[in-house]
């Protein structure tokens, strides 16, 4: 489960889990991640 993995990383970095979850639902953040993913795919990045 990706969310649990991100939570583990966030805890290791002493981040605010509730803020992380809120930020991950922001439309502008989602759009940026999708755009970065498309760019990576277009560049041949895999994995």
Secondary structure in CASP SS format (residue, H / E / C, confidence):
PFRMAT SS
TARGET T0000
AUTHOR 0000-0000-0000
METHOD secondary structure of the structure
MODEL  1
X C 1.00
X H 1.00
X H 1.00
X H 1.00
X H 1.00
X H 1.00
X H 1.00
X H 1.00
X H 1.00
X H 1.00
X H 1.00
X H 1.00
X C 1.00
X C 1.00
X C 1.00
X C 1.00
X H 1.00
X H 1.00
X H 1.00
X H 1.00
X H 1.00
X H 1.00
X H 1.00
X H 1.00
X C 1.00
X C 1.00
X H 1.00
X H 1.00
X H 1.00
X H 1.00
X H 1.00
X H 1.00
X H 1.00
X H 1.00
X H 1.00
X H 1.00
X H 1.00
X H 1.00
X H 1.00
X H 1.00
X H 1.00
X H 1.00
X C 1.00
X C 1.00
X C 1.00
X C 1.00
X C 1.00
END
